[in-house]
């Protein structure tokens, strides 16, 4: 099997568009398994669609080195190529003086060769100095090639390529011109999720254009020759081992409003003896299940439709009152409050808009609020559906959930903001809602406790 990691010199370098296109091109002749560094949901949705295999997340902050290797090895079963997309710049991570949470940490942990995507706008010879600096910063990271992005023309390309290959000793395998068509569609929390845009003419056309451009300006054969060729070590997969028969059913909210899930979630739930059934809070009635998971997403963009499905909102509220376990993250938390309040000016609204939600938690969600992006560490107490544990996670939101002063919280955060005052994981009965996103492998014990709670109920 061949392996490579593609990263950028910074956020906005173009690595996501380039990795997406390379995945689509390579998938025409190989079985490509993709991975995404970091606790991200949207980029993996594109990579999964391009490869036809579930993209899996690797994060050295939320996962131990053994868990990173386990996920990587498990995902690579029967693949021809493993293609890993980095996060932000190569060395950006959780701290200033360590590489925890960075793309570099994953590259070293898995011993992967690295292709560095450099935004070469307005620089030529300086691009060589930039690449040289990246090489020298950590010699244990093996940069084996460069792709230039935002190249203006022939002279620009020639000077930058000659400088990099001369001073840095690595090939430039692509030089992509600066074009507006190379940009993917964005919104307030990043890219529009693939599931939401797929099937729309302009969205699909843009992806086709990006793929065609990358195919024209990147040497795909040269890329393959730079990949590490080896057999992926065979590791045990304790997080994914299947139980003989599922004995508990968990409903997963999955539609245009709620679709932020890690691919590993479904494998881990299966290994814990849980059968999953999908349902749409926008369109469906609530299915019978022993427990429910409502992940993140964009409920604010579908607030009107969520409010209109009153039977669903009432059924979720009733299930919570009966003690049926419910676990909700971020967008799911917002859905469980009394209402979503979209302030004047949000998405062009002329005045403030109020939309009724499930009312499981007394309080409301307000948008917009300050944009929060942070790694999270904390502990959960035993009196919650996920039990007592230490955890590492991530929060990423543009909203503010304001709950009643009587609200009980199961999470105490030592890092991160949470719902208020470093408290997160609002609890009522067997329902928990948090801003914290947990990785299903890194926090498998908490997920196991949730499944046990579902089984008891």
N, C-alpha and C positions, 0 to 999 in steps of 0.2 A: 504494500500500500504506500502511496505517496502522500506527503504531508507538507503544508505551508501555512504561514500566518501572514495576513495582510493588515497593516496598520498605517496610521497617518502621523505626520509630524505635528498635527494639531487637530482640534475639532474643526470641521468644515473643510478638511483637505480634499474630500471627495471619496474617501475610502469606502463608504457605504454603497454609493452608486457603482463604484468600480467592483467591489466584491460581489454585489448582486449580479452584475453583468457577467463577470468571470464564472460565477456559479452556473448561470444559465447556459453559457457557452460550453463549459466543461461537461455539464450534465447531458449534452447531446451524445457524448461518447464514453462517459464514465459514470459509475455510481458515486455520487459526491455526497459526503456527509459534512454538513456545515456546523460550526459552533460560533457563538458570540461571546466575547469577553464582556463581563459586567452584568449587572442585574437589569437587563433591558428586555422589553417585550416586543417592541415594534420592528426593529431590525430583523429579529429572528422570524417574524411573520413573512417577510419578503424572502429570506433565505430558504425557509421551508417550502414556499411556493416554487422557487426557482429550482430547487434540488429534487423535490418530490419526497423528501425525507424530513422528519421533524428536526429542526435546528435546536441545539442544546446549549445552555448557558454555562460558562466557566468563570468563576469569580474567586480570587484568592483571599478576599475579605470574608465572604459568607461561607466559604468551603475550606476544608482542610486540604493539604496536598494530596492525601489519599483519596478524598472525595472527588477532587478534580480529575485525578487519574482514572478513577472508577467510571465517572460520567463519560470521559473521553473514550476509554476503551469500550464501554458499552455501546456508545453511539457509533463507533467505527466498525462494529461487526459487519462483515461482508461488503464493506465499502472499498472502492478503488482509490479514492482521494479524500483526504480530510482537509477542509478549508476553514480556517479560523479567522473571523473578523475581529480586529481589536476594538478598543473603546477610546475615544478622544485621542490625545497624543500618546505615543508609545510609552512614555514614562509617567504619565499622569496616573495618580493613584489616591489612596485614602490619606496619605501623609506626605509631608515635604521631604523627609529624610529616609523613607523606606519605600520599597516598590510594592507594598501590599495593596491589592486592588487594581494593580496596573496590568496593562497588556504585557509589559516586559516580564512580570512575574510568571504569567502563564507561558510565555515563550520559553523561559528557562526551566520551568517545572516540567514541561513536556518535551524539552529539547527540540524546539521547532525552528527551522529557518524562517527568516522574516523578509518580507517585501515591504519597503517603506514608500508610502505615497506622499509625495512632496507637492504642496501647492507652490508652483513656481511663478506665480503672478509677479511681474516686475523685478524678478531676479534671474540671473544667469550663473555667473561664476560664484556668486554667494550661495547658490544652491549646493555647491560642492562643500563649502564651509559648513553649511547646515548638516549635510549628511555626515561629514567627517566628525562633527560634534556628537551626533547621535551614535556613531560607531565607538567613539572614545569614552562616552559617558558610562557605558557598562560593556566592557569587552566580552562578557559572557552572553550577551545578546548577539546572535549571528545574523547581521543584515547581509543578505545575499543578492539583493537586487533593488532597483528603484523604479517607480512609475511616477513620471511627472504629470501634474495636472495643471490646468489653466495656462497652457502654453499659447503664446500669441501667434507665432509664425515660424517659418523655416529657420531664420537666423537665430531667433530666441532658442529654439529647440537645439540647434547645432552647438551653440556656445555652452548651454547648460549640460547637454549630454557629454560633450568633450571634457568639460571641467570635472564632472562627477566621475567619469570613468578613469580619468588620469589621476586625480588626487585621492580618490576613495577606493579604487580597485574593484568596483562592482559594476555590473552591467545595468544600463538603463533599458528596461524591456518595454517601455511604453511612454509616449508623450502625447497627452490628450489636449486638444485645443479648448480654449475657453468658450463655452457655449451655454446659453440660458437653458437649452433643452436638456442639459446634463443634470439639472436639479430635480430632486424628487419633491413631491407635494408636502408642505409643512403646515403645522398648526401650533397651538400654544404649548403643547407638551412634546413637540418634535414632529416626526413624520406621521402622516395619516396611515393607520394600520392597513396592511395589505388586504385583509378580509373586507374592510369597508370600501376600499377603492376599486377592487377587482371587478371587472365586468363593465366599468364605466369607460367609454371610448377614449377620452382624453388621458385618463390615468393609464390604461393599458398601452396606449400609443406612446406615452412618454417612456415607459419601461422598455418598450421595443426599440425606441430611438436610442436610449442609453446603451442597451445591449449591442445594437449595431455599431455605435460609435466605438465602444470599447473593443469590439471584435476587429475593427478597422485599425485602431491605433495602438493596440497592445499585442505583443508577440506571444501568443498562447503556447506555442510549442516551446519557446524559450522558458516560459514560466514553468512548464511541466519538468523541464530538465533541471531547474533549480530546486525542485521539491526534494525533500528528504525521502528516500526510498527505504522502507524497512517494514518488518512485521510488527504490528502493534502488540505490545506485551499482553499476554492473557492474564487478566486479573479476575478475582472473584467479584461478583456483583451483589453484595448483600443488600444494597438498597433497592434492588430490582427483582430479587428472586420471587417467583410466583408462588402463591398458595394454591392448593388443589382446587378449591371451589370458593367463590365469593359468598359471604354470608351476611353482607350488609350492603345497602344501596345508598349512594350519595348523589344528589342532584347537583349539577354544575351549571350555573348561569352562563350562557354563552350565546351572544348575539352581537349586533352592532354597538350596543351600549356597554357590554361587559365581555372582554376577550383578552384580558391581560393574564395569561397563564404560562408558566414554564412547561415545556414539553414533558419534563421529568415527572410532573405532578401525576399524570395519568398512569405512568408505570409504577410509581411509588404507591399510589392508592391501590392498584391491582395487587401489588406485593403484600399489602396489608389486609387483603381479603375483601376489598370494596369493589363493587360494581358501580360504574358511573353512568348516569343518564343526563343528557343535555336538555336544557330548557331555556326559553327566551322570556325574560321579564317584560320585553316589549310586546311580544306577539302571543304568548301561550298562556295556558293555565298551569298552576303549580303541580308537577307530577308527584305521585306518592313516593316517598323516600324516607330513609332513616335519619338523614341529615342533609344539609345543603351548604355549598360553597359559592359565594358571590365574589368574584375577583374584581380587579380594577378595570378601568376603561374610561369611557366618556359619557357618563350619565347626564352631564350638563348639556350635551348636545342633543340628547333624546329625552329631555325632561318632560316635554309635552306628551310624547308617546308613552312614557313610563307612567305619568299621571293618569292618562286615559285608560290604562289597563288596571282599573280598580280591583277586579277580582283577584289579580295576581298580588297586588299590594296587601289586600285584606288577608289573603291566604298565607303570605309570609308572616304577617303580624300574628295571625292565629297560631301558626306553627311555633313561633318563638314563645308565645304565651303558654303553649302546651309543654314546653321544655324540649322540643326537637332541636338538636344542636345545629347552629348556624355559624359559619365562619366567614367573615367578610373583610376584604382588604380595599382600602382607599375608595375607589368608585363604589364598591359594595357598601362600605361604611356610609358614604353619602346617601345611598339609596335607602338605608335603614333609618335615617333621621326623619323628622316630621316633614321637612320641606327643603327644596333647593331654591335659593334666592339668587337670581341673576340680576346684578345691579345695572343701572342705567349705563348704556354705552357698551356693555358686554355683547360681543358679536353683533354690534350695530343696533342694539335694542334702544328704542326711544325712551323707555322708562323701566322701572324696576319690575321684574316678573317673579311671581311665586308659583311653585309647582309642588303639589302634595306628593309625598313619598310614603314609605311604609309605616313610619311612626313607631318603630321598635325602640329607638332611642329618643328621649325627649330633648329636642333641640333642632337646629337647622344648619344647613350648609350654605355658605356665602361665597359667591364668585363675582369678580376675581379677587384674589388675595395675593399675598407675596408668594413668589415662586420658591418652593423648597425642594432642594436636591441634596440628599445627604445619606451617607451610610449611618446605620443605626446599630447600637448594641444595647442590650438590656436583659432583664429577667422577667419571667412571668410567674405569677403565684399559682398555687395548687387549686384555688377555687375558680377555675375557668375551664372551658371545654378543651383547652390545649395543655393543661397541666402546668407543673412547675418545671422551669428550664431556663438556662441561659441561651441567648440567641444573638445572631448577627443578621442584619437585614438591610433594608434600603427604603427610603421614602422619597417620593417624587410627586408633588402636587401643586396646584395653582388655586386651591380652595382653602377655606377655613371652616372647620366644623365646630360649632359652638353648642355645647351640651349643658344640661341643667347642672347646678352645683352639686346635686345629690348623686350624680353619676359615679359608679364604681369603676375603677380602672385596674386591669390585671397586669399591665406592663409598667415597669419602672425603667426608664431609659437613662443610661450613663452617657450615651451619645445619641444625638438626634433631637428633634423637637416634639414629635408626636401630636396628640390632639391639644394638650395644654400642659404647660409647666413640666415638660419632660415626662408626662404621663400619656400612655397610649393603651390600646386594647380595652375599649369600653365594654363592659359586661352587664348583661341582664339575663338572669337564669342561665341557660346554656347557649346564649348568643354572644359572640364576641365580634367587635368591629374595630379595625385599626388602620392607621395610615401606614404602618410598617408592612412592607412586603417581605415575606420569608421565602427562602429557597427550599423546595421540598426535600432535597437531599441533605442540605446543611441543617435543616430543622425537622428531620424525619421523626424524631422522638415526639415532637409536638403534634405532628400530623398523626402519628400512631395513637397518641392519647385522644385526639379528636375522633378517630375511627372507633376506638373503644367506647367513647362516650355515646356515639351513634348506635353502637351495637347494644349497649345497655338500655337505651331508650326505645 
